[in-house]
Amino acid sequence: MALERRYKVLVASGGEEGLRLFREQKVNLVITDLSMPGMDGFQVMLELREINPKVKIIANSGLMVQPSIRQLAITAGADACIAKPVNIELLQNIMAELLRK
């Protein structure tokens, strides 16, 4: 994975596992899909904000082209939104910008 060359990457199979990893590890940035089995990305972002309001969150979805979905993601806590398929260069630029703040 391209991100693993520059960052420590933790991978979760779903929202519940992602939140468990988040509680166990020091995490500065989270990338979450909006559509996941069980707990969806909107729920994950709301929980992340409760645990650590300063964590940077990137929401990812094939539906991100819809302004209403993008607005819902931002309302749930996303600092940035990116549509699928993911352009790795764009994602890395967004990550670098968020981590600088």
A tleap script that builds the chain and sets N, CA, C and O, in Angstrom:
source leaprc.protein.ff14SB
mol = sequence {
  NMET ALA LEU GLU ARG ARG TYR LYS VAL LEU
  VAL ALA SER GLY GLY GLU GLU GLY LEU ARG
  LEU PHE ARG GLU GLN LYS VAL ASN LEU VAL
  ILE THR ASP LEU SER MET PRO GLY MET ASP
  GLY PHE GLN VAL MET LEU GLU LEU ARG GLU
  ILE ASN PRO LYS VAL LYS ILE ILE ALA ASN
  SER GLY LEU MET VAL GLN PRO SER ILE ARG
  GLN LEU ALA ILE THR ALA GLY ALA ASP ALA
  CYS ILE ALA LYS PRO VAL ASN ILE GLU LEU
  LEU GLN ASN ILE MET ALA GLU LEU LEU ARG
  CLYS
}
set mol.1.N position { 0.846 -1.178 0.000 }
set mol.1.CA position { 0.000 0.000 0.000 }
set mol.1.C position { 0.894 1.244 0.000 }
set mol.1.O position { 1.889 1.304 0.722 }
set mol.2.N position { 0.532 2.210 -0.800 }
set mol.2.CA position { 1.336 3.434 -0.951 }
set mol.2.C position { 1.458 4.220 0.361 }
set mol.2.O position { 2.494 4.836 0.608 }
set mol.3.N position { 0.445 4.208 1.182 }
set mol.3.CA position { 0.468 4.982 2.427 }
set mol.3.C position { 1.434 4.396 3.448 }
set mol.3.O position { 1.986 5.128 4.270 }
set mol.4.N position { 1.641 3.100 3.405 }
set mol.4.CA position { 2.499 2.449 4.394 }
set mol.4.C position { 3.962 2.846 4.264 }
set mol.4.O position { 4.742 2.634 5.193 }
set mol.5.N position { 4.345 3.413 3.136 }
set mol.5.CA position { 5.720 3.882 2.988 }
set mol.5.C position { 5.970 5.155 3.786 }
set mol.5.O position { 7.109 5.437 4.160 }
set mol.6.N position { 4.915 5.928 4.051 }
set mol.6.CA position { 5.078 7.218 4.740 }
set mol.6.C position { 4.456 7.254 6.134 }
set mol.6.O position { 4.838 8.077 6.966 }
set mol.7.N position { 3.496 6.359 6.387 }
set mol.7.CA position { 2.746 6.415 7.639 }
set mol.7.C position { 2.631 5.028 8.255 }
set mol.7.O position { 2.741 4.014 7.565 }
set mol.8.N position { 2.405 5.002 9.575 }
set mol.8.CA position { 2.024 3.754 10.232 }
set mol.8.C position { 0.535 3.586 9.958 }
set mol.8.O position { -0.261 4.460 10.303 }
set mol.9.N position { 0.157 2.488 9.349 }
set mol.9.CA position { -1.229 2.273 8.941 }
set mol.9.C position { -1.829 1.128 9.742 }
set mol.9.O position { -1.252 0.044 9.825 }
set mol.10.N position { -2.983 1.379 10.325 }
set mol.10.CA position { -3.759 0.342 10.996 }
set mol.10.C position { -4.993 0.092 10.135 }
set mol.10.O position { -5.624 1.039 9.665 }
set mol.11.N position { -5.338 -1.167 9.928 }
set mol.11.CA position { -6.473 -1.512 9.075 }
set mol.11.C position { -7.512 -2.236 9.908 }
set mol.11.O position { -7.194 -3.161 10.655 }
set mol.12.N position { -8.759 -1.807 9.771 }
set mol.12.CA position { -9.863 -2.441 10.477 }
set mol.12.C position { -10.861 -2.975 9.457 }
set mol.12.O position { -11.036 -2.401 8.383 }
set mol.13.N position { -11.506 -4.067 9.803 }
set mol.13.CA position { -12.479 -4.682 8.895 }
set mol.13.C position { -13.854 -4.034 8.986 }
set mol.13.O position { -14.718 -4.302 8.151 }
set mol.14.N position { -14.066 -3.192 9.978 }
set mol.14.CA position { -15.359 -2.532 10.137 }
set mol.14.C position { -15.281 -1.458 11.201 }
set mol.14.O position { -14.227 -1.226 11.793 }
set mol.15.N position { -16.396 -0.813 11.435 }
set mol.15.CA position { -16.448 0.302 12.367 }
set mol.15.C position { -16.112 -0.056 13.797 }
set mol.15.O position { -15.368 0.663 14.464 }
set mol.16.N position { -16.662 -1.174 14.275 }
set mol.16.CA position { -16.405 -1.570 15.659 }
set mol.16.C position { -14.921 -1.850 15.877 }
set mol.16.O position { -14.337 -1.414 16.869 }
set mol.17.N position { -14.317 -2.581 14.938 }
set mol.17.CA position { -12.888 -2.880 15.064 }
set mol.17.C position { -12.060 -1.604 14.957 }
set mol.17.O position { -11.068 -1.446 15.670 }
set mol.18.N position { -12.453 -0.708 14.087 }
set mol.18.CA position { -11.751 0.568 13.941 }
set mol.18.C position { -11.775 1.371 15.227 }
set mol.18.O position { -10.755 1.938 15.620 }
set mol.19.N position { -12.912 1.428 15.884 }
set mol.19.CA position { -13.007 2.161 17.150 }
set mol.19.C position { -12.167 1.501 18.234 }
set mol.19.O position { -11.563 2.188 19.059 }
set mol.20.N position { -12.126 0.163 18.236 }
set mol.20.CA position { -11.298 -0.544 19.217 }
set mol.20.C position { -9.824 -0.200 19.000 }
set mol.20.O position { -9.104 0.100 19.953 }
set mol.21.N position { -9.380 -0.245 17.746 }
set mol.21.CA position { -7.992 0.116 17.446 }
set mol.21.C position { -7.707 1.565 17.825 }
set mol.21.O position { -6.631 1.875 18.337 }
set mol.22.N position { -8.658 2.441 17.577 }
set mol.22.CA position { -8.500 3.863 17.888 }
set mol.22.C position { -8.301 4.065 19.389 }
set mol.22.O position { -7.488 4.888 19.809 }
set mol.23.N position { -9.046 3.310 20.189 }
set mol.23.CA position { -8.913 3.427 21.644 }
set mol.23.C position { -7.580 2.848 22.134 }
set mol.23.O position { -7.039 3.309 23.139 }
set mol.24.N position { -7.053 1.846 21.434 }
set mol.24.CA position { -5.841 1.162 21.869 }
set mol.24.C position { -4.549 1.813 21.374 }
set mol.24.O position { -3.510 1.649 22.013 }
set mol.25.N position { -4.579 2.528 20.286 }
set mol.25.CA position { -3.392 3.083 19.641 }
set mol.25.C position { -3.468 4.608 19.617 }
set mol.25.O position { -4.552 5.187 19.688 }
set mol.26.N position { -2.318 5.243 19.518 }
set mol.26.CA position { -2.290 6.686 19.304 }
set mol.26.C position { -2.501 6.916 17.806 }
set mol.26.O position { -1.670 6.522 16.987 }
set mol.27.N position { -3.604 7.548 17.461 }
set mol.27.CA position { -3.973 7.760 16.071 }
set mol.27.C position { -4.208 9.246 15.844 }
set mol.27.O position { -4.946 9.886 16.593 }
set mol.28.N position { -3.578 9.794 14.807 }
set mol.28.CA position { -3.734 11.211 14.481 }
set mol.28.C position { -4.752 11.455 13.386 }
set mol.28.O position { -5.326 12.540 13.296 }
set mol.29.N position { -4.982 10.437 12.544 }
set mol.29.CA position { -5.861 10.607 11.394 }
set mol.29.C position { -6.559 9.295 11.103 }
set mol.29.O position { -5.960 8.222 11.184 }
set mol.30.N position { -7.848 9.394 10.758 }
set mol.30.CA position { -8.651 8.218 10.437 }
set mol.30.C position { -9.260 8.419 9.055 }
set mol.30.O position { -9.779 9.489 8.738 }
set mol.31.N position { -9.187 7.369 8.238 }
set mol.31.CA position { -9.903 7.345 6.963 }
set mol.31.C position { -10.995 6.303 7.132 }
set mol.31.O position { -10.714 5.145 7.443 }
set mol.32.N position { -12.239 6.713 6.928 }
set mol.32.CA position { -13.339 5.780 7.089 }
set mol.32.C position { -14.235 5.776 5.863 }
set mol.32.O position { -14.537 6.821 5.288 }
set mol.33.N position { -14.650 4.585 5.480 }
set mol.33.CA position { -15.659 4.447 4.439 }
set mol.33.C position { -16.995 4.793 5.088 }
set mol.33.O position { -17.170 4.602 6.291 }
set mol.34.N position { -17.916 5.290 4.312 }
set mol.34.CA position { -19.230 5.592 4.871 }
set mol.34.C position { -20.125 4.366 4.908 }
set mol.34.O position { -20.979 4.251 5.788 }
set mol.35.N position { -19.943 3.449 3.968 }
set mol.35.CA position { -20.767 2.243 3.890 }
set mol.35.C position { -19.959 1.048 4.366 }
set mol.35.O position { -19.048 0.580 3.683 }
set mol.36.N position { -20.310 0.564 5.553 }
set mol.36.CA position { -19.659 -0.608 6.118 }
set mol.36.C position { -20.728 -1.467 6.777 }
set mol.36.O position { -21.752 -0.947 7.220 }
set mol.37.N position { -20.504 -2.766 6.845 }
set mol.37.CA position { -21.463 -3.604 7.567 }
set mol.37.C position { -21.437 -3.264 9.059 }
set mol.37.O position { -20.402 -2.884 9.605 }
set mol.38.N position { -22.566 -3.404 9.687 }
set mol.38.CA position { -22.640 -3.067 11.118 }
set mol.38.C position { -22.658 -1.565 11.296 }
set mol.38.O position { -23.569 -0.889 10.819 }
set mol.39.N position { -21.667 -1.044 11.973 }
set mol.39.CA position { -21.573 0.385 12.252 }
set mol.39.C position { -21.075 1.120 11.005 }
set mol.39.O position { -19.983 0.833 10.516 }
set mol.40.N position { -21.860 2.060 10.490 }
set mol.40.CA position { -21.434 2.779 9.289 }
set mol.40.C position { -20.472 3.914 9.633 }
set mol.40.O position { -20.264 4.236 10.803 }
set mol.41.N position { -19.895 4.508 8.605 }
set mol.41.CA position { -18.896 5.563 8.787 }
set mol.41.C position { -19.428 6.794 9.498 }
set mol.41.O position { -18.675 7.468 10.201 }
set mol.42.N position { -20.698 7.102 9.333 }
set mol.42.CA position { -21.278 8.252 10.029 }
set mol.42.C position { -21.247 8.017 11.537 }
set mol.42.O position { -20.867 8.901 12.303 }
set mol.43.N position { -21.649 6.822 11.952 }
set mol.43.CA position { -21.617 6.465 13.374 }
set mol.43.C position { -20.184 6.470 13.899 }
set mol.43.O position { -19.918 6.950 15.001 }
set mol.44.N position { -19.270 5.936 13.103 }
set mol.44.CA position { -17.860 5.891 13.509 }
set mol.44.C position { -17.345 7.302 13.756 }
set mol.44.O position { -16.703 7.560 14.774 }
set mol.45.N position { -17.623 8.220 12.826 }
set mol.45.CA position { -17.133 9.599 12.982 }
set mol.45.C position { -17.703 10.270 14.221 }
set mol.45.O position { -16.985 10.980 14.926 }
set mol.46.N position { -18.985 10.053 14.496 }
set mol.46.CA position { -19.590 10.637 15.698 }
set mol.46.C position { -18.904 10.110 16.959 }
set mol.46.O position { -18.634 10.875 17.885 }
set mol.47.N position { -18.623 8.809 16.996 }
set mol.47.CA position { -17.930 8.208 18.150 }
set mol.47.C position { -16.493 8.723 18.261 }
set mol.47.O position { -16.027 9.042 19.355 }
set mol.48.N position { -15.791 8.801 17.122 }
set mol.48.CA position { -14.418 9.307 17.140 }
set mol.48.C position { -14.368 10.708 17.734 }
set mol.48.O position { -13.491 11.009 18.544 }
set mol.49.N position { -15.296 11.556 17.337 }
set mol.49.CA position { -15.334 12.943 17.842 }
set mol.49.C position { -15.589 12.977 19.344 }
set mol.49.O position { -15.070 13.847 20.042 }
set mol.50.N position { -16.394 12.024 19.851 }
set mol.50.CA position { -16.627 11.966 21.296 }
set mol.50.C position { -15.356 11.552 22.034 }
set mol.50.O position { -15.048 12.090 23.097 }
set mol.51.N position { -14.621 10.599 21.469 }
set mol.51.CA position { -13.401 10.104 22.098 }
set mol.51.C position { -12.285 11.141 22.019 }
set mol.51.O position { -11.607 11.410 23.011 }
set mol.52.N position { -12.098 11.723 20.834 }
set mol.52.CA position { -11.023 12.699 20.632 }
set mol.52.C position { -11.477 13.738 19.602 }
set mol.52.O position { -11.372 13.500 18.399 }
set mol.53.N position { -11.974 14.871 20.058 }
set mol.53.CA position { -12.474 15.888 19.132 }
set mol.53.C position { -11.420 16.441 18.164 }
set mol.53.O position { -11.773 17.047 17.152 }
set mol.54.N position { -10.132 16.237 18.463 }
set mol.54.CA position { -9.074 16.807 17.625 }
set mol.54.C position { -8.567 15.870 16.534 }
set mol.54.O position { -7.796 16.295 15.674 }
set mol.55.N position { -8.984 14.601 16.550 }
set mol.55.CA position { -8.514 13.673 15.530 }
set mol.55.C position { -8.967 14.156 14.153 }
set mol.55.O position { -10.070 14.682 14.004 }
set mol.56.N position { -8.121 13.976 13.165 }
set mol.56.CA position { -8.445 14.347 11.789 }
set mol.56.C position { -9.143 13.157 11.131 }
set mol.56.O position { -8.702 12.015 11.267 }
set mol.57.N position { -10.232 13.432 10.420 }
set mol.57.CA position { -11.026 12.371 9.807 }
set mol.57.C position { -11.244 12.669 8.329 }
set mol.57.O position { -11.621 13.775 7.942 }
set mol.58.N position { -10.995 11.642 7.515 }
set mol.58.CA position { -11.302 11.714 6.085 }
set mol.58.C position { -12.391 10.681 5.808 }
set mol.58.O position { -12.215 9.493 6.076 }
set mol.59.N position { -13.512 11.145 5.270 }
set mol.59.CA position { -14.602 10.259 4.892 }
set mol.59.C position { -14.435 9.879 3.427 }
set mol.59.O position { -14.069 10.706 2.592 }
set mol.60.N position { -14.710 8.613 3.133 }
set mol.60.CA position { -14.497 8.072 1.800 }
set mol.60.C position { -15.748 7.331 1.363 }
set mol.60.O position { -16.301 6.533 2.120 }
set mol.61.N position { -16.197 7.597 0.133 }
set mol.61.CA position { -17.376 6.904 -0.369 }
set mol.61.C position { -17.526 7.112 -1.857 }
set mol.61.O position { -17.115 8.137 -2.400 }
set mol.62.N position { -18.113 6.139 -2.507 }
set mol.62.CA position { -18.475 6.294 -3.903 }
set mol.62.C position { -19.628 7.270 -4.072 }
set mol.62.O position { -19.859 7.784 -5.167 }
set mol.63.N position { -20.344 7.523 -2.998 }
set mol.63.CA position { -21.480 8.452 -3.036 }
set mol.63.C position { -21.076 9.895 -2.760 }
set mol.63.O position { -21.924 10.787 -2.740 }
set mol.64.N position { -19.784 10.127 -2.548 }
set mol.64.CA position { -19.304 11.452 -2.158 }
set mol.64.C position { -19.548 12.510 -3.228 }
set mol.64.O position { -19.471 13.704 -2.938 }
set mol.65.N position { -19.837 12.098 -4.446 }
set mol.65.CA position { -20.123 13.073 -5.507 }
set mol.65.C position { -21.449 13.791 -5.255 }
set mol.65.O position { -21.706 14.841 -5.844 }
set mol.66.N position { -22.276 13.239 -4.398 }
set mol.66.CA position { -23.548 13.871 -4.058 }
set mol.66.C position { -23.333 14.901 -2.948 }
set mol.66.O position { -22.871 14.548 -1.863 }
set mol.67.N position { -23.662 16.167 -3.206 }
set mol.67.CA position { -23.447 17.205 -2.182 }
set mol.67.C position { -24.117 16.889 -0.844 }
set mol.67.O position { -23.579 17.234 0.208 }
set mol.68.N position { -25.274 16.245 -0.868 }
set mol.68.CA position { -25.969 15.943 0.392 }
set mol.68.C position { -25.178 14.931 1.224 }
set mol.68.O position { -25.140 15.040 2.450 }
set mol.69.N position { -24.550 13.953 0.578 }
set mol.69.CA position { -23.744 12.967 1.304 }
set mol.69.C position { -22.506 13.639 1.876 }
set mol.69.O position { -22.128 13.391 3.021 }
set mol.70.N position { -21.879 14.487 1.077 }
set mol.70.CA position { -20.695 15.232 1.533 }
set mol.70.C position { -21.049 16.079 2.758 }
set mol.70.O position { -20.285 16.113 3.723 }
set mol.71.N position { -22.186 16.755 2.731 }
set mol.71.CA position { -22.601 17.600 3.857 }
set mol.71.C position { -22.901 16.755 5.094 }
set mol.71.O position { -22.553 17.147 6.208 }
set mol.72.N position { -23.536 15.612 4.909 }
set mol.72.CA position { -23.800 14.716 6.043 }
set mol.72.C position { -22.492 14.240 6.676 }
set mol.72.O position { -22.383 14.155 7.899 }
set mol.73.N position { -21.501 13.928 5.837 }
set mol.73.CA position { -20.200 13.482 6.348 }
set mol.73.C position { -19.529 14.587 7.150 }
set mol.73.O position { -18.968 14.323 8.213 }
set mol.74.N position { -19.578 15.795 6.666 }
set mol.74.CA position { -18.981 16.927 7.378 }
set mol.74.C position { -19.711 17.164 8.701 }
set mol.74.O position { -19.084 17.423 9.728 }
set mol.75.N position { -21.018 17.074 8.665 }
set mol.75.CA position { -21.812 17.248 9.879 }
set mol.75.C position { -21.480 16.168 10.911 }
set mol.75.O position { -21.470 16.440 12.111 }
set mol.76.N position { -21.212 14.955 10.450 }
set mol.76.CA position { -20.876 13.850 11.355 }
set mol.76.C position { -19.459 13.946 11.893 }
set mol.76.O position { -19.113 13.251 12.848 }
set mol.77.N position { -18.625 14.808 11.287 }
set mol.77.CA position { -17.290 15.004 11.840 }
set mol.77.C position { -16.138 14.940 10.864 }
set mol.77.O position { -14.987 15.075 11.281 }
set mol.78.N position { -16.397 14.741 9.574 }
set mol.78.CA position { -15.304 14.649 8.604 }
set mol.78.C position { -14.621 16.004 8.422 }
set mol.78.O position { -15.280 17.035 8.293 }
set mol.79.N position { -13.290 15.979 8.414 }
set mol.79.CA position { -12.504 17.176 8.096 }
set mol.79.C position { -12.329 17.313 6.592 }
set mol.79.O position { -12.130 18.413 6.074 }
set mol.80.N position { -12.405 16.183 5.897 }
set mol.80.CA position { -12.268 16.166 4.444 }
set mol.80.C position { -13.048 14.976 3.912 }
set mol.80.O position { -13.293 14.005 4.628 }
set mol.81.N position { -13.430 15.065 2.655 }
set mol.81.CA position { -14.175 13.999 2.002 }
set mol.81.C position { -13.499 13.670 0.677 }
set mol.81.O position { -13.019 14.559 -0.026 }
set mol.82.N position { -13.467 12.396 0.351 }
set mol.82.CA position { -12.856 11.979 -0.905 }
set mol.82.C position { -13.723 10.878 -1.517 }
set mol.82.O position { -14.200 9.978 -0.827 }
set mol.83.N position { -13.911 10.979 -2.828 }
set mol.83.CA position { -14.758 10.029 -3.540 }
set mol.83.C position { -13.949 8.824 -4.007 }
set mol.83.O position { -12.744 8.914 -4.237 }
set mol.84.N position { -14.631 7.714 -4.139 }
set mol.84.CA position { -14.042 6.518 -4.740 }
set mol.84.C position { -14.228 6.616 -6.245 }
set mol.84.O position { -15.211 7.210 -6.688 }
set mol.85.N position { -13.347 6.070 -7.038 }
set mol.85.CA position { -12.101 5.440 -6.631 }
set mol.85.C position { -11.115 6.494 -6.131 }
set mol.85.O position { -11.078 7.614 -6.640 }
set mol.86.N position { -10.325 6.125 -5.137 }
set mol.86.CA position { -9.425 7.065 -4.479 }
set mol.86.C position { -8.191 7.326 -5.338 }
set mol.86.O position { -7.531 6.401 -5.812 }
set mol.87.N position { -7.904 8.589 -5.522 }
set mol.87.CA position { -6.665 9.017 -6.160 }
set mol.87.C position { -5.636 9.136 -5.037 }
set mol.87.O position { -5.744 10.020 -4.187 }
set mol.88.N position { -4.640 8.248 -5.031 }
set mol.88.CA position { -3.669 8.183 -3.929 }
set mol.88.C position { -2.923 9.499 -3.757 }
set mol.88.O position { -2.688 9.925 -2.626 }
set mol.89.N position { -2.552 10.142 -4.839 }
set mol.89.CA position { -1.834 11.414 -4.732 }
set mol.89.C position { -2.703 12.473 -4.055 }
set mol.89.O position { -2.227 13.213 -3.194 }
set mol.90.N position { -3.964 12.543 -4.441 }
set mol.90.CA position { -4.893 13.488 -3.810 }
set mol.90.C position { -5.058 13.146 -2.332 }
set mol.90.O position { -5.032 14.037 -1.483 }
set mol.91.N position { -5.227 11.863 -2.019 }
set mol.91.CA position { -5.382 11.442 -0.629 }
set mol.91.C position { -4.156 11.824 0.193 }
set mol.91.O position { -4.296 12.336 1.304 }
set mol.92.N position { -2.957 11.583 -0.332 }
set mol.92.CA position { -1.738 11.937 0.391 }
set mol.92.C position { -1.635 13.444 0.615 }
set mol.92.O position { -1.181 13.881 1.672 }
set mol.93.N position { -2.046 14.231 -0.358 }
set mol.93.CA position { -2.029 15.682 -0.194 }
set mol.93.C position { -3.011 16.123 0.885 }
set mol.93.O position { -2.685 16.983 1.703 }
set mol.94.N position { -4.192 15.553 0.893 }
set mol.94.CA position { -5.191 15.893 1.923 }
set mol.94.C position { -4.678 15.480 3.304 }
set mol.94.O position { -4.802 16.237 4.267 }
set mol.95.N position { -4.108 14.287 3.398 }
set mol.95.CA position { -3.563 13.825 4.676 }
set mol.95.C position { -2.475 14.755 5.175 }
set mol.95.O position { -2.481 15.148 6.342 }
set mol.96.N position { -1.548 15.108 4.311 }
set mol.96.CA position { -0.441 15.998 4.713 }
set mol.96.C position { -0.973 17.340 5.192 }
set mol.96.O position { -0.491 17.886 6.184 }
set mol.97.N position { -1.966 17.870 4.489 }
set mol.97.CA position { -2.541 19.168 4.878 }
set mol.97.C position { -3.231 19.072 6.237 }
set mol.97.O position { -3.048 19.950 7.081 }
set mol.98.N position { -4.015 18.030 6.461 }
set mol.98.CA position { -4.715 17.872 7.738 }
set mol.98.C position { -3.729 17.671 8.883 }
set mol.98.O position { -3.927 18.210 9.972 }
set mol.99.N position { -2.685 16.911 8.651 }
set mol.99.CA position { -1.717 16.651 9.716 }
set mol.99.C position { -0.859 17.852 10.045 }
set mol.99.O position { -0.288 17.929 11.133 }
set mol.100.N position { -0.760 18.802 9.110 }
set mol.100.CA position { -0.020 20.055 9.372 }
set mol.100.C position { -0.821 20.974 10.289 }
set mol.100.O position { -0.235 21.778 11.015 }
set mol.101.N position { -2.126 20.874 10.270 }
set mol.101.CA position { -2.982 21.786 11.060 }
set mol.101.C position { -2.890 21.466 12.527 }
set mol.101.O position { -3.535 22.122 13.344 }
savepdb mol mol.pdb
quit
